[in-house]
Amino acid sequence: MSDTVSRVRDALRAFGGDHTIVELTEPARTAADAARLVGCQVAQIANSLVFKAPARDAAVLVMA
């Protein structure tokens, strides 16, 4: 497990709940790649972007 994935896992644990992290075995540069790798339809794929909001010293997560 990469350091980045470990940090995400730790952050999710801090919020509670039962989360499962799936780390892909190869790069997924497109939604079609990701769907193929996890075995779902392209319409079921979401992309996440995280921005730092310095004015509030917070992170903003956008799911698209």
PDBQT receptor file of N, H, CA, C and O in Angstrom, charges set to zero:
ATOM      1  N   MET A   1       0.856  -1.176   0.000  1.00  0.00    +0.000 N 
ATOM      2  CA  MET A   1       0.000   0.000   0.000  1.00  0.00    +0.000 C 
ATOM      3  C   MET A   1       0.899   1.234   0.000  1.00  0.00    +0.000 C 
ATOM      4  O   MET A   1       1.836   1.346   0.790  1.00  0.00    +0.000 OA
ATOM      5  N   SER A   2       0.587   2.152  -0.904  1.00  0.00    +0.000 N 
ATOM      6  H   SER A   2      -0.174   2.062  -1.546  1.00  0.00    +0.000 HD
ATOM      7  CA  SER A   2       1.405   3.353  -1.022  1.00  0.00    +0.000 C 
ATOM      8  C   SER A   2       1.189   4.279   0.177  1.00  0.00    +0.000 C 
ATOM      9  O   SER A   2       0.209   4.147   0.910  1.00  0.00    +0.000 OA
ATOM     10  N   ASP A   3       2.114   5.210   0.362  1.00  0.00    +0.000 N 
ATOM     11  H   ASP A   3       2.910   5.317  -0.234  1.00  0.00    +0.000 HD
ATOM     12  CA  ASP A   3       2.015   6.179   1.455  1.00  0.00    +0.000 C 
ATOM     13  C   ASP A   3       0.749   7.029   1.315  1.00  0.00    +0.000 C 
ATOM     14  O   ASP A   3       0.083   7.331   2.305  1.00  0.00    +0.000 OA
ATOM     15  N   THR A   4       0.429   7.408   0.083  1.00  0.00    +0.000 N 
ATOM     16  H   THR A   4       0.970   7.163  -0.721  1.00  0.00    +0.000 HD
ATOM     17  CA  THR A   4      -0.770   8.215  -0.154  1.00  0.00    +0.000 C 
ATOM     18  C   THR A   4      -2.027   7.450   0.250  1.00  0.00    +0.000 C 
ATOM     19  O   THR A   4      -2.910   8.004   0.904  1.00  0.00    +0.000 OA
ATOM     20  N   VAL A   5      -2.106   6.198  -0.132  1.00  0.00    +0.000 N 
ATOM     21  H   VAL A   5      -1.388   5.748  -0.664  1.00  0.00    +0.000 HD
ATOM     22  CA  VAL A   5      -3.272   5.380   0.215  1.00  0.00    +0.000 C 
ATOM     23  C   VAL A   5      -3.351   5.203   1.733  1.00  0.00    +0.000 C 
ATOM     24  O   VAL A   5      -4.442   5.222   2.302  1.00  0.00    +0.000 OA
ATOM     25  N   SER A   6      -2.220   5.034   2.380  1.00  0.00    +0.000 N 
ATOM     26  H   SER A   6      -1.333   5.019   1.918  1.00  0.00    +0.000 HD
ATOM     27  CA  SER A   6      -2.206   4.903   3.842  1.00  0.00    +0.000 C 
ATOM     28  C   SER A   6      -2.744   6.158   4.515  1.00  0.00    +0.000 C 
ATOM     29  O   SER A   6      -3.489   6.070   5.491  1.00  0.00    +0.000 OA
ATOM     30  N   ARG A   7      -2.370   7.330   3.996  1.00  0.00    +0.000 N 
ATOM     31  H   ARG A   7      -1.765   7.402   3.204  1.00  0.00    +0.000 HD
ATOM     32  CA  ARG A   7      -2.878   8.588   4.561  1.00  0.00    +0.000 C 
ATOM     33  C   ARG A   7      -4.383   8.717   4.375  1.00  0.00    +0.000 C 
ATOM     34  O   ARG A   7      -5.087   9.165   5.279  1.00  0.00    +0.000 OA
ATOM     35  N   VAL A   8      -4.878   8.324   3.201  1.00  0.00    +0.000 N 
ATOM     36  H   VAL A   8      -4.305   7.960   2.467  1.00  0.00    +0.000 HD
ATOM     37  CA  VAL A   8      -6.329   8.362   2.957  1.00  0.00    +0.000 C 
ATOM     38  C   VAL A   8      -7.035   7.387   3.885  1.00  0.00    +0.000 C 
ATOM     39  O   VAL A   8      -8.062   7.730   4.469  1.00  0.00    +0.000 OA
ATOM     40  N   ARG A   9      -6.503   6.177   4.030  1.00  0.00    +0.000 N 
ATOM     41  H   ARG A   9      -5.668   5.899   3.556  1.00  0.00    +0.000 HD
ATOM     42  CA  ARG A   9      -7.084   5.178   4.927  1.00  0.00    +0.000 C 
ATOM     43  C   ARG A   9      -7.164   5.720   6.350  1.00  0.00    +0.000 C 
ATOM     44  O   ARG A   9      -8.193   5.583   7.013  1.00  0.00    +0.000 OA
ATOM     45  N   ASP A  10      -6.092   6.327   6.815  1.00  0.00    +0.000 N 
ATOM     46  H   ASP A  10      -5.256   6.438   6.277  1.00  0.00    +0.000 HD
ATOM     47  CA  ASP A  10      -6.076   6.873   8.176  1.00  0.00    +0.000 C 
ATOM     48  C   ASP A  10      -7.096   7.989   8.347  1.00  0.00    +0.000 C 
ATOM     49  O   ASP A  10      -7.756   8.078   9.383  1.00  0.00    +0.000 OA
ATOM     50  N   ALA A  11      -7.228   8.848   7.322  1.00  0.00    +0.000 N 
ATOM     51  H   ALA A  11      -6.692   8.776   6.481  1.00  0.00    +0.000 HD
ATOM     52  CA  ALA A  11      -8.208   9.932   7.394  1.00  0.00    +0.000 C 
ATOM     53  C   ALA A  11      -9.630   9.376   7.427  1.00  0.00    +0.000 C 
ATOM     54  O   ALA A  11     -10.472   9.878   8.171  1.00  0.00    +0.000 OA
ATOM     55  N   LEU A  12      -9.904   8.343   6.625  1.00  0.00    +0.000 N 
ATOM     56  H   LEU A  12      -9.220   7.935   6.021  1.00  0.00    +0.000 HD
ATOM     57  CA  LEU A  12     -11.238   7.730   6.638  1.00  0.00    +0.000 C 
ATOM     58  C   LEU A  12     -11.538   7.082   7.984  1.00  0.00    +0.000 C 
ATOM     59  O   LEU A  12     -12.656   7.177   8.490  1.00  0.00    +0.000 OA
ATOM     60  N   ARG A  13     -10.550   6.431   8.555  1.00  0.00    +0.000 N 
ATOM     61  H   ARG A  13      -9.641   6.353   8.144  1.00  0.00    +0.000 HD
ATOM     62  CA  ARG A  13     -10.733   5.806   9.870  1.00  0.00    +0.000 C 
ATOM     63  C   ARG A  13     -11.068   6.849  10.932  1.00  0.00    +0.000 C 
ATOM     64  O   ARG A  13     -11.862   6.595  11.838  1.00  0.00    +0.000 OA
ATOM     65  N   ALA A  14     -10.456   8.021  10.809  1.00  0.00    +0.000 N 
ATOM     66  H   ALA A  14      -9.812   8.227  10.073  1.00  0.00    +0.000 HD
ATOM     67  CA  ALA A  14     -10.711   9.082  11.784  1.00  0.00    +0.000 C 
ATOM     68  C   ALA A  14     -12.169   9.532  11.751  1.00  0.00    +0.000 C 
ATOM     69  O   ALA A  14     -12.705   9.988  12.761  1.00  0.00    +0.000 OA
ATOM     70  N   PHE A  15     -12.812   9.401  10.584  1.00  0.00    +0.000 N 
ATOM     71  H   PHE A  15     -12.377   9.030   9.764  1.00  0.00    +0.000 HD
ATOM     72  CA  PHE A  15     -14.219   9.769  10.461  1.00  0.00    +0.000 C 
ATOM     73  C   PHE A  15     -15.146   8.634  10.870  1.00  0.00    +0.000 C 
ATOM     74  O   PHE A  15     -16.354   8.834  10.991  1.00  0.00    +0.000 OA
ATOM     75  N   GLY A  16     -14.596   7.454  11.082  1.00  0.00    +0.000 N 
ATOM     76  H   GLY A  16     -13.614   7.292  10.983  1.00  0.00    +0.000 HD
ATOM     77  CA  GLY A  16     -15.415   6.307  11.461  1.00  0.00    +0.000 C 
ATOM     78  C   GLY A  16     -16.003   5.615  10.246  1.00  0.00    +0.000 C 
ATOM     79  O   GLY A  16     -15.800   6.040   9.109  1.00  0.00    +0.000 OA
ATOM     80  N   GLY A  17     -16.725   4.558  10.502  1.00  0.00    +0.000 N 
ATOM     81  H   GLY A  17     -16.890   4.212  11.426  1.00  0.00    +0.000 HD
ATOM     82  CA  GLY A  17     -17.339   3.816   9.404  1.00  0.00    +0.000 C 
ATOM     83  C   GLY A  17     -16.425   2.730   8.884  1.00  0.00    +0.000 C 
ATOM     84  O   GLY A  17     -15.256   2.636   9.259  1.00  0.00    +0.000 OA
ATOM     85  N   ASP A  18     -16.982   1.916   8.016  1.00  0.00    +0.000 N 
ATOM     86  H   ASP A  18     -17.931   1.992   7.712  1.00  0.00    +0.000 HD
ATOM     87  CA  ASP A  18     -16.257   0.777   7.453  1.00  0.00    +0.000 C 
ATOM     88  C   ASP A  18     -15.985   1.053   5.980  1.00  0.00    +0.000 C 
ATOM     89  O   ASP A  18     -16.883   0.923   5.148  1.00  0.00    +0.000 OA
ATOM     90  N   HIS A  19     -14.751   1.432   5.654  1.00  0.00    +0.000 N 
ATOM     91  H   HIS A  19     -14.022   1.538   6.331  1.00  0.00    +0.000 HD
ATOM     92  CA  HIS A  19     -14.389   1.782   4.289  1.00  0.00    +0.000 C 
ATOM     93  C   HIS A  19     -13.450   0.732   3.712  1.00  0.00    +0.000 C 
ATOM     94  O   HIS A  19     -12.609   0.177   4.418  1.00  0.00    +0.000 OA
ATOM     95  N   THR A  20     -13.604   0.473   2.437  1.00  0.00    +0.000 N 
ATOM     96  H   THR A  20     -14.288   0.924   1.863  1.00  0.00    +0.000 HD
ATOM     97  CA  THR A  20     -12.703  -0.430   1.731  1.00  0.00    +0.000 C 
ATOM     98  C   THR A  20     -11.986   0.369   0.657  1.00  0.00    +0.000 C 
ATOM     99  O   THR A  20     -12.626   1.044  -0.150  1.00  0.00    +0.000 OA
ATOM    100  N   ILE A  21     -10.677   0.299   0.640  1.00  0.00    +0.000 N 
ATOM    101  H   ILE A  21     -10.156  -0.249   1.295  1.00  0.00    +0.000 HD
ATOM    102  CA  ILE A  21      -9.881   0.994  -0.361  1.00  0.00    +0.000 C 
ATOM    103  C   ILE A  21      -9.401  -0.036  -1.371  1.00  0.00    +0.000 C 
ATOM    104  O   ILE A  21      -8.859  -1.078  -1.002  1.00  0.00    +0.000 OA
ATOM    105  N   VAL A  22      -9.605   0.263  -2.644  1.00  0.00    +0.000 N 
ATOM    106  H   VAL A  22     -10.045   1.109  -2.944  1.00  0.00    +0.000 HD
ATOM    107  CA  VAL A  22      -9.128  -0.607  -3.715  1.00  0.00    +0.000 C 
ATOM    108  C   VAL A  22      -8.041   0.151  -4.455  1.00  0.00    +0.000 C 
ATOM    109  O   VAL A  22      -8.293   1.198  -5.053  1.00  0.00    +0.000 OA
ATOM    110  N   GLU A  23      -6.839  -0.385  -4.409  1.00  0.00    +0.000 N 
ATOM    111  H   GLU A  23      -6.635  -1.235  -3.923  1.00  0.00    +0.000 HD
ATOM    112  CA  GLU A  23      -5.723   0.234  -5.124  1.00  0.00    +0.000 C 
ATOM    113  C   GLU A  23      -5.563  -0.504  -6.450  1.00  0.00    +0.000 C 
ATOM    114  O   GLU A  23      -5.344  -1.716  -6.466  1.00  0.00    +0.000 OA
ATOM    115  N   LEU A  24      -5.672   0.218  -7.553  1.00  0.00    +0.000 N 
ATOM    116  H   LEU A  24      -5.849   1.202  -7.540  1.00  0.00    +0.000 HD
ATOM    117  CA  LEU A  24      -5.627  -0.406  -8.866  1.00  0.00    +0.000 C 
ATOM    118  C   LEU A  24      -4.245  -0.969  -9.171  1.00  0.00    +0.000 C 
ATOM    119  O   LEU A  24      -3.229  -0.449  -8.709  1.00  0.00    +0.000 OA
ATOM    120  N   THR A  25      -4.227  -2.043  -9.960  1.00  0.00    +0.000 N 
ATOM    121  H   THR A  25      -5.053  -2.465 -10.336  1.00  0.00    +0.000 HD
ATOM    122  CA  THR A  25      -2.975  -2.720 -10.290  1.00  0.00    +0.000 C 
ATOM    123  C   THR A  25      -2.243  -2.082 -11.467  1.00  0.00    +0.000 C 
ATOM    124  O   THR A  25      -1.079  -2.387 -11.730  1.00  0.00    +0.000 OA
ATOM    125  N   GLU A  26      -2.944  -1.192 -12.173  1.00  0.00    +0.000 N 
ATOM    126  H   GLU A  26      -3.889  -0.945 -11.960  1.00  0.00    +0.000 HD
ATOM    127  CA  GLU A  26      -2.325  -0.482 -13.288  1.00  0.00    +0.000 C 
ATOM    128  C   GLU A  26      -2.968   0.895 -13.400  1.00  0.00    +0.000 C 
ATOM    129  O   GLU A  26      -4.034   1.119 -12.828  1.00  0.00    +0.000 OA
ATOM    130  N   PRO A  27      -2.346   1.817 -14.119  1.00  0.00    +0.000 N 
ATOM    131  CA  PRO A  27      -2.903   3.168 -14.230  1.00  0.00    +0.000 C 
ATOM    132  C   PRO A  27      -4.274   3.168 -14.894  1.00  0.00    +0.000 C 
ATOM    133  O   PRO A  27      -4.538   2.379 -15.802  1.00  0.00    +0.000 OA
ATOM    134  N   ALA A  28      -5.134   4.052 -14.436  1.00  0.00    +0.000 N 
ATOM    135  H   ALA A  28      -4.920   4.693 -13.698  1.00  0.00    +0.000 HD
ATOM    136  CA  ALA A  28      -6.448   4.248 -15.042  1.00  0.00    +0.000 C 
ATOM    137  C   ALA A  28      -6.516   5.700 -15.499  1.00  0.00    +0.000 C 
ATOM    138  O   ALA A  28      -6.925   6.583 -14.745  1.00  0.00    +0.000 OA
ATOM    139  N   ARG A  29      -6.119   5.927 -16.716  1.00  0.00    +0.000 N 
ATOM    140  H   ARG A  29      -5.787   5.210 -17.329  1.00  0.00    +0.000 HD
ATOM    141  CA  ARG A  29      -6.057   7.298 -17.231  1.00  0.00    +0.000 C 
ATOM    142  C   ARG A  29      -7.412   7.805 -17.726  1.00  0.00    +0.000 C 
ATOM    143  O   ARG A  29      -7.609   9.007 -17.902  1.00  0.00    +0.000 OA
ATOM    144  N   THR A  30      -8.335   6.879 -17.946  1.00  0.00    +0.000 N 
ATOM    145  H   THR A  30      -8.174   5.902 -17.803  1.00  0.00    +0.000 HD
ATOM    146  CA  THR A  30      -9.665   7.261 -18.411  1.00  0.00    +0.000 C 
ATOM    147  C   THR A  30     -10.713   6.553 -17.559  1.00  0.00    +0.000 C 
ATOM    148  O   THR A  30     -10.412   5.596 -16.845  1.00  0.00    +0.000 OA
ATOM    149  N   ALA A  31     -11.946   7.039 -17.647  1.00  0.00    +0.000 N 
ATOM    150  H   ALA A  31     -12.191   7.816 -18.226  1.00  0.00    +0.000 HD
ATOM    151  CA  ALA A  31     -13.042   6.370 -16.944  1.00  0.00    +0.000 C 
ATOM    152  C   ALA A  31     -13.223   4.956 -17.478  1.00  0.00    +0.000 C 
ATOM    153  O   ALA A  31     -13.553   4.046 -16.718  1.00  0.00    +0.000 OA
ATOM    154  N   ALA A  32     -13.013   4.764 -18.765  1.00  0.00    +0.000 N 
ATOM    155  H   ALA A  32     -12.746   5.503 -19.382  1.00  0.00    +0.000 HD
ATOM    156  CA  ALA A  32     -13.128   3.419 -19.353  1.00  0.00    +0.000 C 
ATOM    157  C   ALA A  32     -12.079   2.482 -18.756  1.00  0.00    +0.000 C 
ATOM    158  O   ALA A  32     -12.378   1.324 -18.464  1.00  0.00    +0.000 OA
ATOM    159  N   ASP A  33     -10.854   2.974 -18.573  1.00  0.00    +0.000 N 
ATOM    160  H   ASP A  33     -10.611   3.915 -18.810  1.00  0.00    +0.000 HD
ATOM    161  CA  ASP A  33      -9.809   2.158 -17.941  1.00  0.00    +0.000 C 
ATOM    162  C   ASP A  33     -10.219   1.773 -16.523  1.00  0.00    +0.000 C 
ATOM    163  O   ASP A  33     -10.106   0.610 -16.135  1.00  0.00    +0.000 OA
ATOM    164  N   ALA A  34     -10.690   2.739 -15.760  1.00  0.00    +0.000 N 
ATOM    165  H   ALA A  34     -10.782   3.684 -16.076  1.00  0.00    +0.000 HD
ATOM    166  CA  ALA A  34     -11.085   2.483 -14.374  1.00  0.00    +0.000 C 
ATOM    167  C   ALA A  34     -12.231   1.479 -14.309  1.00  0.00    +0.000 C 
ATOM    168  O   ALA A  34     -12.212   0.566 -13.484  1.00  0.00    +0.000 OA
ATOM    169  N   ALA A  35     -13.219   1.643 -15.169  1.00  0.00    +0.000 N 
ATOM    170  H   ALA A  35     -13.234   2.384 -15.839  1.00  0.00    +0.000 HD
ATOM    171  CA  ALA A  35     -14.360   0.721 -15.180  1.00  0.00    +0.000 C 
ATOM    172  C   ALA A  35     -13.910  -0.694 -15.491  1.00  0.00    +0.000 C 
ATOM    173  O   ALA A  35     -14.367  -1.648 -14.861  1.00  0.00    +0.000 OA
ATOM    174  N   ARG A  36     -13.030  -0.833 -16.443  1.00  0.00    +0.000 N 
ATOM    175  H   ARG A  36     -12.659  -0.058 -16.955  1.00  0.00    +0.000 HD
ATOM    176  CA  ARG A  36     -12.514  -2.155 -16.792  1.00  0.00    +0.000 C 
ATOM    177  C   ARG A  36     -11.772  -2.785 -15.615  1.00  0.00    +0.000 C 
ATOM    178  O   ARG A  36     -11.933  -3.973 -15.333  1.00  0.00    +0.000 OA
ATOM    179  N   LEU A  37     -10.964  -1.984 -14.935  1.00  0.00    +0.000 N 
ATOM    180  H   LEU A  37     -10.833  -1.019 -15.164  1.00  0.00    +0.000 HD
ATOM    181  CA  LEU A  37     -10.153  -2.514 -13.837  1.00  0.00    +0.000 C 
ATOM    182  C   LEU A  37     -10.975  -2.928 -12.617  1.00  0.00    +0.000 C 
ATOM    183  O   LEU A  37     -10.618  -3.882 -11.924  1.00  0.00    +0.000 OA
ATOM    184  N   VAL A  38     -12.062  -2.224 -12.354  1.00  0.00    +0.000 N 
ATOM    185  H   VAL A  38     -12.351  -1.449 -12.916  1.00  0.00    +0.000 HD
ATOM    186  CA  VAL A  38     -12.880  -2.578 -11.182  1.00  0.00    +0.000 C 
ATOM    187  C   VAL A  38     -14.104  -3.405 -11.549  1.00  0.00    +0.000 C 
ATOM    188  O   VAL A  38     -14.821  -3.880 -10.668  1.00  0.00    +0.000 OA
ATOM    189  N   GLY A  39     -14.347  -3.581 -12.854  1.00  0.00    +0.000 N 
ATOM    190  H   GLY A  39     -13.764  -3.195 -13.570  1.00  0.00    +0.000 HD
ATOM    191  CA  GLY A  39     -15.440  -4.433 -13.287  1.00  0.00    +0.000 C 
ATOM    192  C   GLY A  39     -16.817  -3.814 -13.178  1.00  0.00    +0.000 C 
ATOM    193  O   GLY A  39     -17.756  -4.448 -12.696  1.00  0.00    +0.000 OA
ATOM    194  N   CYS A  40     -16.937  -2.562 -13.630  1.00  0.00    +0.000 N 
ATOM    195  H   CYS A  40     -16.175  -2.047 -14.021  1.00  0.00    +0.000 HD
ATOM    196  CA  CYS A  40     -18.239  -1.899 -13.609  1.00  0.00    +0.000 C 
ATOM    197  C   CYS A  40     -18.426  -1.139 -14.913  1.00  0.00    +0.000 C 
ATOM    198  O   CYS A  40     -17.569  -1.184 -15.794  1.00  0.00    +0.000 OA
ATOM    199  N   GLN A  41     -19.550  -0.441 -15.032  1.00  0.00    +0.000 N 
ATOM    200  H   GLN A  41     -20.247  -0.404 -14.316  1.00  0.00    +0.000 HD
ATOM    201  CA  GLN A  41     -19.822   0.368 -16.217  1.00  0.00    +0.000 C 
ATOM    202  C   GLN A  41     -19.196   1.757 -16.059  1.00  0.00    +0.000 C 
ATOM    203  O   GLN A  41     -19.014   2.243 -14.942  1.00  0.00    +0.000 OA
ATOM    204  N   VAL A  42     -18.876   2.378 -17.177  1.00  0.00    +0.000 N 
ATOM    205  H   VAL A  42     -19.025   1.983 -18.083  1.00  0.00    +0.000 HD
ATOM    206  CA  VAL A  42     -18.269   3.713 -17.158  1.00  0.00    +0.000 C 
ATOM    207  C   VAL A  42     -19.159   4.697 -16.397  1.00  0.00    +0.000 C 
ATOM    208  O   VAL A  42     -18.649   5.571 -15.697  1.00  0.00    +0.000 OA
ATOM    209  N   ALA A  43     -20.472   4.567 -16.525  1.00  0.00    +0.000 N 
ATOM    210  H   ALA A  43     -20.886   3.857 -17.094  1.00  0.00    +0.000 HD
ATOM    211  CA  ALA A  43     -21.401   5.484 -15.850  1.00  0.00    +0.000 C 
ATOM    212  C   ALA A  43     -21.320   5.386 -14.329  1.00  0.00    +0.000 C 
ATOM    213  O   ALA A  43     -21.824   6.265 -13.630  1.00  0.00    +0.000 OA
ATOM    214  N   GLN A  44     -20.695   4.333 -13.809  1.00  0.00    +0.000 N 
ATOM    215  H   GLN A  44     -20.286   3.619 -14.378  1.00  0.00    +0.000 HD
ATOM    216  CA  GLN A  44     -20.566   4.150 -12.364  1.00  0.00    +0.000 C 
ATOM    217  C   GLN A  44     -19.260   4.721 -11.819  1.00  0.00    +0.000 C 
ATOM    218  O   GLN A  44     -19.009   4.643 -10.617  1.00  0.00    +0.000 OA
ATOM    219  N   ILE A  45     -18.439   5.284 -12.670  1.00  0.00    +0.000 N 
ATOM    220  H   ILE A  45     -18.642   5.348 -13.647  1.00  0.00    +0.000 HD
ATOM    221  CA  ILE A  45     -17.141   5.824 -12.270  1.00  0.00    +0.000 C 
ATOM    222  C   ILE A  45     -17.291   7.303 -11.896  1.00  0.00    +0.000 C 
ATOM    223  O   ILE A  45     -17.951   8.069 -12.598  1.00  0.00    +0.000 OA
ATOM    224  N   ALA A  46     -16.677   7.682 -10.794  1.00  0.00    +0.000 N 
ATOM    225  H   ALA A  46     -16.141   7.060 -10.223  1.00  0.00    +0.000 HD
ATOM    226  CA  ALA A  46     -16.634   9.081 -10.376  1.00  0.00    +0.000 C 
ATOM    227  C   ALA A  46     -15.176   9.507 -10.275  1.00  0.00    +0.000 C 
ATOM    228  O   ALA A  46     -14.304   8.695  -9.966  1.00  0.00    +0.000 OA
ATOM    229  N   ASN A  47     -14.923  10.758 -10.531  1.00  0.00    +0.000 N 
ATOM    230  H   ASN A  47     -15.632  11.418 -10.782  1.00  0.00    +0.000 HD
ATOM    231  CA  ASN A  47     -13.585  11.308 -10.406  1.00  0.00    +0.000 C 
ATOM    232  C   ASN A  47     -13.563  12.249  -9.215  1.00  0.00    +0.000 C 
ATOM    233  O   ASN A  47     -14.522  12.987  -8.989  1.00  0.00    +0.000 OA
ATOM    234  N   SER A  48     -12.498  12.229  -8.467  1.00  0.00    +0.000 N 
ATOM    235  H   SER A  48     -11.719  11.630  -8.651  1.00  0.00    +0.000 HD
ATOM    236  CA  SER A  48     -12.408  13.119  -7.312  1.00  0.00    +0.000 C 
ATOM    237  C   SER A  48     -11.255  14.098  -7.495  1.00  0.00    +0.000 C 
ATOM    238  O   SER A  48     -10.180  13.753  -7.985  1.00  0.00    +0.000 OA
ATOM    239  N   LEU A  49     -11.521  15.317  -7.087  1.00  0.00    +0.000 N 
ATOM    240  H   LEU A  49     -12.394  15.598  -6.689  1.00  0.00    +0.000 HD
ATOM    241  CA  LEU A  49     -10.512  16.379  -7.092  1.00  0.00    +0.000 C 
ATOM    242  C   LEU A  49     -10.494  16.990  -5.701  1.00  0.00    +0.000 C 
ATOM    243  O   LEU A  49     -11.548  17.254  -5.123  1.00  0.00    +0.000 OA
ATOM    244  N   VAL A  50      -9.312  17.213  -5.164  1.00  0.00    +0.000 N 
ATOM    245  H   VAL A  50      -8.455  16.998  -5.634  1.00  0.00    +0.000 HD
ATOM    246  CA  VAL A  50      -9.190  17.826  -3.842  1.00  0.00    +0.000 C 
ATOM    247  C   VAL A  50      -8.429  19.133  -3.997  1.00  0.00    +0.000 C 
ATOM    248  O   VAL A  50      -7.343  19.181  -4.574  1.00  0.00    +0.000 OA
ATOM    249  N   PHE A  51      -9.035  20.198  -3.462  1.00  0.00    +0.000 N 
ATOM    250  H   PHE A  51      -9.917  20.159  -2.994  1.00  0.00    +0.000 HD
ATOM    251  CA  PHE A  51      -8.425  21.517  -3.513  1.00  0.00    +0.000 C 
ATOM    252  C   PHE A  51      -8.188  22.001  -2.088  1.00  0.00    +0.000 C 
ATOM    253  O   PHE A  51      -8.977  21.714  -1.189  1.00  0.00    +0.000 OA
ATOM    254  N   LYS A  52      -7.112  22.727  -1.891  1.00  0.00    +0.000 N 
ATOM    255  H   LYS A  52      -6.470  22.960  -2.622  1.00  0.00    +0.000 HD
ATOM    256  CA  LYS A  52      -6.855  23.337  -0.592  1.00  0.00    +0.000 C 
ATOM    257  C   LYS A  52      -7.463  24.736  -0.601  1.00  0.00    +0.000 C 
ATOM    258  O   LYS A  52      -7.182  25.546  -1.484  1.00  0.00    +0.000 OA
ATOM    259  N   ALA A  53      -8.295  25.002   0.392  1.00  0.00    +0.000 N 
ATOM    260  H   ALA A  53      -8.524  24.343   1.110  1.00  0.00    +0.000 HD
ATOM    261  CA  ALA A  53      -8.928  26.315   0.525  1.00  0.00    +0.000 C 
ATOM    262  C   ALA A  53      -8.181  27.078   1.610  1.00  0.00    +0.000 C 
ATOM    263  O   ALA A  53      -8.559  26.994   2.778  1.00  0.00    +0.000 OA
ATOM    264  N   PRO A  54      -7.129  27.823   1.259  1.00  0.00    +0.000 N 
ATOM    265  CA  PRO A  54      -6.284  28.476   2.258  1.00  0.00    +0.000 C 
ATOM    266  C   PRO A  54      -7.020  29.501   3.115  1.00  0.00    +0.000 C 
ATOM    267  O   PRO A  54      -6.653  29.713   4.271  1.00  0.00    +0.000 OA
ATOM    268  N   ALA A  55      -8.046  30.135   2.570  1.00  0.00    +0.000 N 
ATOM    269  H   ALA A  55      -8.345  29.963   1.631  1.00  0.00    +0.000 HD
ATOM    270  CA  ALA A  55      -8.771  31.145   3.359  1.00  0.00    +0.000 C 
ATOM    271  C   ALA A  55      -9.443  30.504   4.575  1.00  0.00    +0.000 C 
ATOM    272  O   ALA A  55      -9.620  31.153   5.605  1.00  0.00    +0.000 OA
ATOM    273  N   ARG A  56      -9.813  29.230   4.448  1.00  0.00    +0.000 N 
ATOM    274  H   ARG A  56      -9.669  28.702   3.611  1.00  0.00    +0.000 HD
ATOM    275  CA  ARG A  56     -10.459  28.540   5.574  1.00  0.00    +0.000 C 
ATOM    276  C   ARG A  56      -9.567  27.462   6.161  1.00  0.00    +0.000 C 
ATOM    277  O   ARG A  56      -9.968  26.771   7.098  1.00  0.00    +0.000 OA
ATOM    278  N   ASP A  57      -8.354  27.305   5.621  1.00  0.00    +0.000 N 
ATOM    279  H   ASP A  57      -8.029  27.866   4.860  1.00  0.00    +0.000 HD
ATOM    280  CA  ASP A  57      -7.433  26.252   6.040  1.00  0.00    +0.000 C 
ATOM    281  C   ASP A  57      -8.148  24.897   6.039  1.00  0.00    +0.000 C 
ATOM    282  O   ASP A  57      -8.124  24.161   7.026  1.00  0.00    +0.000 OA
ATOM    283  N   ALA A  58      -8.780  24.593   4.912  1.00  0.00    +0.000 N 
ATOM    284  H   ALA A  58      -8.799  25.191   4.111  1.00  0.00    +0.000 HD
ATOM    285  CA  ALA A  58      -9.555  23.376   4.800  1.00  0.00    +0.000 C 
ATOM    286  C   ALA A  58      -9.362  22.780   3.403  1.00  0.00    +0.000 C 
ATOM    287  O   ALA A  58      -8.877  23.446   2.488  1.00  0.00    +0.000 OA
ATOM    288  N   ALA A  59      -9.744  21.537   3.264  1.00  0.00    +0.000 N 
ATOM    289  H   ALA A  59     -10.138  20.996   4.007  1.00  0.00    +0.000 HD
ATOM    290  CA  ALA A  59      -9.745  20.877   1.970  1.00  0.00    +0.000 C 
ATOM    291  C   ALA A  59     -11.166  20.821   1.448  1.00  0.00    +0.000 C 
ATOM    292  O   ALA A  59     -12.127  20.703   2.207  1.00  0.00    +0.000 OA
ATOM    293  N   VAL A  60     -11.276  20.911   0.114  1.00  0.00    +0.000 N 
ATOM    294  H   VAL A  60     -10.496  21.007  -0.504  1.00  0.00    +0.000 HD
ATOM    295  CA  VAL A  60     -12.573  20.823  -0.542  1.00  0.00    +0.000 C 
ATOM    296  C   VAL A  60     -12.513  19.634  -1.506  1.00  0.00    +0.000 C 
ATOM    297  O   VAL A  60     -11.663  19.596  -2.396  1.00  0.00    +0.000 OA
ATOM    298  N   LEU A  61     -13.404  18.675  -1.327  1.00  0.00    +0.000 N 
ATOM    299  H   LEU A  61     -14.094  18.706  -0.604  1.00  0.00    +0.000 HD
ATOM    300  CA  LEU A  61     -13.461  17.493  -2.186  1.00  0.00    +0.000 C 
ATOM    301  C   LEU A  61     -14.602  17.664  -3.176  1.00  0.00    +0.000 C 
ATOM    302  O   LEU A  61     -15.741  17.921  -2.786  1.00  0.00    +0.000 OA
ATOM    303  N   VAL A  62     -14.287  17.520  -4.469  1.00  0.00    +0.000 N 
ATOM    304  H   VAL A  62     -13.362  17.311  -4.786  1.00  0.00    +0.000 HD
ATOM    305  CA  VAL A  62     -15.289  17.603  -5.521  1.00  0.00    +0.000 C 
ATOM    306  C   VAL A  62     -15.359  16.239  -6.190  1.00  0.00    +0.000 C 
ATOM    307  O   VAL A  62     -14.348  15.730  -6.674  1.00  0.00    +0.000 OA
ATOM    308  N   MET A  63     -16.545  15.647  -6.219  1.00  0.00    +0.000 N 
ATOM    309  H   MET A  63     -17.367  16.060  -5.826  1.00  0.00    +0.000 HD
ATOM    310  CA  MET A  63     -16.762  14.372  -6.910  1.00  0.00    +0.000 C 
ATOM    311  C   MET A  63     -17.488  14.678  -8.206  1.00  0.00    +0.000 C 
ATOM    312  O   MET A  63     -18.520  15.350  -8.204  1.00  0.00    +0.000 OA
ATOM    313  N   ALA A  64     -16.959  14.191  -9.295  1.00  0.00    +0.000 N 
ATOM    314  H   ALA A  64     -16.121  13.645  -9.296  1.00  0.00    +0.000 HD
ATOM    315  CA  ALA A  64     -17.582  14.435 -10.601  1.00  0.00    +0.000 C 
ATOM    316  C   ALA A  64     -17.750  13.130 -11.348  1.00  0.00    +0.000 C 
ATOM    317  O   ALA A  64     -18.257  13.121 -12.470  1.00  0.00    +0.000 OA
TER     318      ALA A  64
